[in-house]
């Protein structure tokens, strides 16, 4: 996806998906929900015009700019595997090889295991993140429909939380729920099957892209414009293709 001359588009903020905010701060300030929290105090509203280039780019975010920086600086078509072995994650996933691991931790308050990977900081204010979380609670096949319905109702607001993509996983077609708009659509929730000693169980999982406040082009009447919108769409398309079962998971020790 090249995305040449794609305009910045208006998107509505859905606080339920963002845990109270649509952005995160630069690496080094981590919130209690496992995401990085913003303390920069910058809005980035007047710093940049998105624009095209005479050079045809390829890769995530190609054709978009922020403050004369190509959005491709924050992603890559080349991927590296996250080290999911010896973690409770029941799945493997890849992330851009230009990103680094920011940390991982069990969060007993929310009963989930969380990892964060991130891009480098550019010009001391621009950075992108991917937060991956998996809940420890096993859900039986009989309980799955109710669990999904409860989550959809909790997360639906001005935009309906709905199936926005499907994932071929362990012989099943997994529905991935989000909102069809960005930046709300930066968070995706789904349930992955895993064979336990008690049979097949499902584990609620979230993948959430986020960004430092410099990516905000403007906010008006509860609406937000962001730069590099196509970057997150492209990264999502790439990373979701990499998700597969983790044979080295330690989830049994958590049950």
N, C-alpha and C positions, 0 to 999 in steps of 0.2 A: 504494500500500500504506500503510494508516494505522497498523496495528500497535498499536491501542489496548490498553493494559494488558497488553502482552506481558510474560511473566515473564523474568527472567534465567535461562538454562538452562545446565546443566552440559555442558562440552565438554572433550574430552581434548586435551592439547598434543602435537603431533607435531613434535619438534625438527628432523627432516629438512627439513620445509617452511619452518621459520622460520630456518634457518641457525644454529641453536643457541639461539634465543629467540623467543617469540611476540610480543614488543612491541618498539617502538623508542622512543628518547628524543625530547625536543623538538627542533625544528629548530636546526641549528647544530652538531650532533655527528654526523658521518657515519662509518659503518663501512666496512670494506674491501670489503664485497660490494655497495656502492651503496645500502644502506639506512641509515637513521638509527639510531644505537645509543643505548641507554638508559643515562644516568648520573645520573638524578634520585634514585635510591635510594628512591623512594616506591612503596608498594604499593597505596594507594588502597582498602584493604580495608574501612575503617570510615567512609568519608566520605559515603556516599550510599545512599539507598533509591531503587529504581526505582519509579515510580508513574504514575498516570494524571493527567488534567487535565480540568477542566470544559470547556475549549475544544477542539473537534475540530481536530486539526492535519492537515496534508497534507505530503507530501514525504518524503525519505529519513529513516528513524529516527523518524517521527511516532508519538507515543503512548508513547515511552520517555524516561526522564530519567536524568541523572547529576548528583548533588549539586544538585538543583533546577534544572538546566540542561536544556532540551529538547535531545534528540539531533539535532534538525533544525538546530541551530547548526553542525553539522560537515559539512553537505552541502547540496545544492541540486538542485531539479529542472531549473533552467536550466543549460545547459552552454556551455563555450567550447572552441574547438579548440586542441589543442597544436600548436605550430609544428614539424611534422615535416619540412618542406621543408629541403633541405640537411643532412639527417641520414641515417645508414645505416638508419634504421627503414624497413621496407618497407610500413608501414601508417600510417594516420591514426587518431587517437582524440580524443574529447572528455572533459572533466572538469568538475566543478562550477564555475560562474562565481564562486563565493565562495572558491575555492582559488587559490593562487599557485604558480608554478614555483619549485622549490627548487634546481634545478641539473640538469645533464646531463654525461655524461662517457663516453668509451670506457674500458673496463676490460680491459686486455690480459691481466691475470692470469687472468681468467675468459673472455676472448675474447668480450666482449659490450659492447653500448652500453646505458647505463642512464640513465633520467630519473626525477625525483621531483617530484611535485606534492603540495601539502599545504594543510590548513585553517589558519586563524589559530589562535594559541594563546589558549585561554580560561582566565582566572583563573590564568595562569602554570603550568598543569599539564596541561591537556587539549588534545590535538592529534591529528589523523588524517592519514594519508599514503597515497599510492598510488605504488608503485615499479613502473616498467615497464622490462623488460629484453629485449633481443633479441641472440641469439648471432650472430656473424659467419659461422660455418661453414655453407656451403651443403650441404643434404642432398638427394640425388637421390631421385626417386620410388621407385627400387628399394631405397634404404637407409632409407626412412621407417619402415617397419614395425619394423625392428630398433631404430632410434633411439627410437621410442616405447616399445617393450618394455623397453629398457634403462633409460629414465627412470622408467617405472612401477615397475620392480623396485627402483630406488635410492630412490624416494620413499615406497614403501609401508611402513607400520609397523603400529602398532596399528589404524589405519584403512586400508582398501584405497584406493589411488590409482586413480581410475576416472573415466569420463566423467560429468560433472555438468551439462553444457549443451552445446549445439551453436551454431555461429556460421556464418551464411550469408556467404560471403566469396569474391569473384572467381569466382562460378559454382560454388563447391564448398561442401560442408557440412563444416565443420571441427569435429572433436571437441575439447572443452575438458576437460582432466583436472584433478581436484582430489580432495579428500575430501568426503564428504557432510556432515561436521560442521564447526562453527566452534569455535575459531578456526583449525583446520587449513585449512578451506575458504577462508580469506582469500587463499591462493595458488593461482593457476590457471596451468596450463602448456598450450601448444598450439603447433602448427606451421603457419605461414602460407606459402602458395605465392607465388612471384614469378618472372616471366619474366626470365631472364638470357641472356647471349650463348650459353650452353651449353644453354639450354632451361629448363624449369620446375625450380626448386629450392625447397626448403622451409627455413624459418628458425625455429628454436625460440624461443619467446616466453614471457615470464612476466608476469603482472599480479598484484601482491601488495598488498593493503590491510594497513595496520598502524596502531598507535595507541600513544600514550604510556602510561606505567605507571598513570596515574590511572584508566584504563578497566578495570583489573583489580578485580573485586569480591571475589575470594578465590581462594586456591589450597589444595588439600588432596589429598594422596596422588597427586600428578602430574596432578590435574584442575584446571581453571581455570574460573571464572565471569567473564564480562565484561558490562559495561554496553553499551547501544546496539548490541546484536547485530543488530537488524533494519536499522540504518543501513548496515552493510556489505553485507548481502543486497540492500538496495534500490539502493545505489550500484553494485553489480555488475550488477544487471539493467539499469540505465540506461547505464552506460559501455560494456558489451559491445555494446549496440545501435549504438553510434557507430563501431565499428571498421570500417575500409575501406582499400583499397589507397592507398598514397602514391605519386603520380606523380612527386614531386620527390626520391625517395630517392637517396642517393649510394652505395648498397651496392655498385655496380659497382667503385668505387675500392677496396673492401676485399677483393675476390675475387682 
